[in-house]
């Protein structure tokens, strides 16, 4: 049975009208104003330039007493809206449990290999990428094209004294910029990641 992601999203979103901060698959944040919904997705207002340059977004949500969630979807510009904004439809692809903080901004070399099967065997030789950020259950890296939503992969990197090796699933792939794109992934959590984030938080305190 197909999951009704739109209904799940409406269950964790605030009542419209509401301002939402989304993370673009291409990198950076964009502000969305939730206006309502139709049978195909959420109706939002967005800056025209952001609407033109944004393919997919992740919206982190914190419903009262219900933990944290992330809404993952594709942005489809519709028509010009009021006050210079563009009306767009946010087609919801998935709603996942999520931990927003802490996240660590990085720019370090890493390797990624696509995997398959219950044993997680690699499908191809690892590719060289740049690890961009890391969170308790999410990671983003810059790479050449070749990744698709739903791909399973194994990512390895050395961050300071920590050796990371996590298996993740691709949530979003941004539009290519100068031959590379931002790939955002989710994973189940990893003790090495937790230790690294805890250490970075202590250093910042």
C-alpha positions as CSV (number, residue, x, y, z in Angstrom):
1,X,0.0,0.0,0.0
2,X,1.4,3.4,-1.0
3,X,2.1,5.8,1.9
4,X,0.0,9.0,1.9
5,X,2.9,11.3,2.6
6,X,0.8,14.5,2.2
7,X,-1.6,13.4,5.0
8,X,1.4,12.7,7.2
9,X,2.9,16.0,6.4
10,X,-0.3,17.9,7.3
11,X,-0.3,16.1,10.6
12,X,3.0,17.6,11.7
13,X,2.9,21.0,10.0
14,X,1.5,24.1,11.7
15,X,-1.8,25.5,10.6
16,X,-1.5,27.9,7.6
17,X,-0.6,30.6,7.1
18,X,2.8,29.8,8.6
19,X,6.5,30.6,7.8
20,X,8.8,27.6,7.2
21,X,12.5,27.5,6.8
22,X,13.7,24.8,4.4
23,X,17.1,23.5,3.4
24,X,17.6,23.4,-0.3
25,X,19.0,20.2,-2.0
26,X,21.3,22.6,-3.8
27,X,22.6,24.0,-0.5
28,X,21.5,26.9,1.7
29,X,18.2,27.8,3.2
30,X,15.0,29.2,1.7
31,X,11.9,30.7,3.4
32,X,8.5,29.3,2.4
33,X,5.1,30.6,3.5
34,X,2.6,27.8,3.8
35,X,-0.8,28.9,2.5
36,X,-2.7,25.6,2.2
37,X,-2.8,22.4,0.2
38,X,-4.5,20.7,-2.6
39,X,-4.8,17.0,-3.7
40,X,-1.2,17.1,-5.1
41,X,0.8,18.8,-2.4
42,X,1.3,21.8,-0.2
43,X,0.7,25.3,-1.5
44,X,3.5,27.8,-0.6
45,X,4.7,31.3,-1.4
46,X,8.4,31.7,-2.2
47,X,10.7,34.3,-3.6
48,X,10.7,34.1,-7.4
49,X,14.5,33.7,-7.6
50,X,14.4,30.9,-4.9
51,X,11.6,29.2,-6.8
52,X,13.7,29.2,-10.0
53,X,16.8,27.9,-8.4
54,X,15.3,25.3,-6.0
55,X,14.5,21.8,-7.0
56,X,14.0,20.0,-3.7
57,X,13.9,20.9,0.0
58,X,13.9,19.4,3.5
59,X,11.7,21.2,6.1
60,X,12.6,20.4,9.7
61,X,9.5,20.4,12.0
62,X,9.1,20.2,15.8
63,X,5.4,19.6,16.6
64,X,4.7,20.1,20.3
65,X,5.4,17.0,22.4
66,X,5.9,14.8,19.3
67,X,9.6,14.9,18.6
68,X,11.2,16.1,15.4
69,X,10.4,15.4,11.8
70,X,11.6,16.3,8.4
71,X,9.4,16.8,5.4
72,X,11.2,16.0,2.1
73,X,9.7,17.2,-1.1
74,X,10.0,18.8,-4.6
75,X,9.2,22.4,-5.3
76,X,7.1,23.1,-8.4
77,X,6.6,26.8,-9.3
78,X,3.0,27.6,-10.3
79,X,2.1,31.3,-10.9
80,X,3.1,34.7,-9.7
81,X,1.6,35.4,-6.3
82,X,1.0,38.5,-4.2
83,X,3.6,41.1,-3.1
84,X,6.2,39.8,-5.6
85,X,6.1,36.2,-4.4
86,X,5.7,33.1,-6.6
87,X,3.1,30.5,-5.7
88,X,4.5,27.0,-5.8
89,X,3.5,23.5,-4.9
90,X,5.6,21.4,-2.5
91,X,5.1,17.8,-3.6
92,X,5.8,15.7,-0.5
93,X,8.0,12.7,-1.1
94,X,8.5,11.5,2.4
95,X,8.2,12.4,6.1
96,X,10.9,11.1,8.4
97,X,12.0,11.3,12.0
98,X,14.8,13.8,12.2
99,X,17.2,15.4,14.6
100,X,18.0,19.0,13.5
101,X,20.9,19.7,15.9
102,X,23.7,19.6,16.2
103,X,25.1,19.7,12.7
104,X,28.7,20.1,11.8
105,X,29.7,22.1,8.7
106,X,32.6,20.5,6.9
107,X,34.7,20.5,3.7
108,X,36.8,17.3,3.8
109,X,37.5,14.5,1.3
110,X,35.4,11.4,1.6
111,X,34.5,8.3,-0.4
112,X,31.1,6.9,-1.4
113,X,30.2,3.5,-2.8
114,X,26.8,2.4,-3.9
115,X,25.6,-0.8,-2.1
116,X,23.0,-3.4,-2.7
117,X,21.6,-6.6,-1.1
118,X,21.1,-7.7,2.5
119,X,24.9,-8.0,2.9
120,X,25.5,-4.5,1.6
121,X,28.0,-5.5,-1.0
122,X,29.4,-2.6,-3.1
123,X,28.1,-2.1,-6.7
124,X,31.1,-0.1,-7.9
125,X,34.5,1.2,-6.9
126,X,34.2,4.1,-4.3
127,X,34.0,7.6,-5.8
128,X,35.8,10.6,-4.3
129,X,33.4,13.3,-2.9
130,X,33.6,16.3,-0.6
131,X,31.8,15.8,2.8
132,X,29.8,19.1,3.4
133,X,27.9,18.6,6.7
134,X,27.1,15.9,9.2
135,X,24.3,15.5,11.7
136,X,23.1,12.8,14.1
137,X,21.0,11.1,11.3
138,X,22.0,13.0,8.1
139,X,24.9,13.8,5.9
140,X,25.5,15.8,2.8
141,X,28.3,15.7,0.2
142,X,29.2,17.3,-3.1
143,X,29.8,14.9,-6.0
144,X,29.4,14.6,-9.8
145,X,26.1,13.4,-11.1
146,X,25.2,9.7,-10.8
147,X,23.1,9.5,-7.6
148,X,19.4,9.2,-7.3
149,X,16.8,9.5,-4.6
150,X,16.6,6.2,-2.7
151,X,20.1,5.0,-3.5
152,X,21.8,3.2,-0.7
153,X,25.5,4.0,-0.2
154,X,28.4,3.6,2.1
155,X,30.3,6.8,3.0
156,X,33.8,6.9,4.6
157,X,35.8,9.9,5.8
158,X,38.4,10.9,8.3
159,X,37.2,13.9,10.4
160,X,39.9,14.9,12.8
161,X,40.7,11.8,14.9
162,X,37.5,10.1,13.9
163,X,37.1,7.5,11.2
164,X,33.6,7.6,9.9
165,X,31.9,4.7,7.9
166,X,28.1,5.0,7.6
167,X,25.5,3.4,5.4
168,X,23.0,6.0,4.3
169,X,20.0,6.4,1.9
170,X,19.8,9.3,-0.5
171,X,17.0,11.8,0.2
172,X,17.7,14.5,-2.3
173,X,20.0,15.4,-5.2
174,X,20.4,19.1,-6.1
175,X,20.8,20.5,-9.5
176,X,24.4,20.3,-10.8
177,X,26.5,23.4,-10.3
178,X,29.9,23.5,-12.1
179,X,29.7,19.8,-12.7
180,X,28.9,18.8,-9.1
181,X,25.7,18.6,-7.0
182,X,24.8,18.4,-3.4
183,X,23.5,15.0,-2.3
184,X,21.6,14.8,1.0
185,X,21.3,11.5,2.8
186,X,19.8,10.0,6.0
187,X,21.1,7.1,8.1
188,X,20.1,5.3,11.3
189,X,22.7,6.9,13.6
190,X,26.2,5.9,14.4
191,X,28.3,6.1,17.6
192,X,31.3,7.6,15.9
193,X,29.1,10.4,14.5
194,X,27.5,11.0,17.9
195,X,31.0,11.2,19.5
196,X,32.3,13.6,16.9
197,X,29.3,15.9,17.2
198,X,29.5,15.8,21.0
199,X,33.2,16.8,20.8
200,X,32.5,19.7,18.4
201,X,29.8,21.0,20.8
202,X,32.1,20.9,23.7
203,X,34.8,22.9,21.8
204,X,32.2,25.5,20.8
205,X,30.9,25.9,24.3
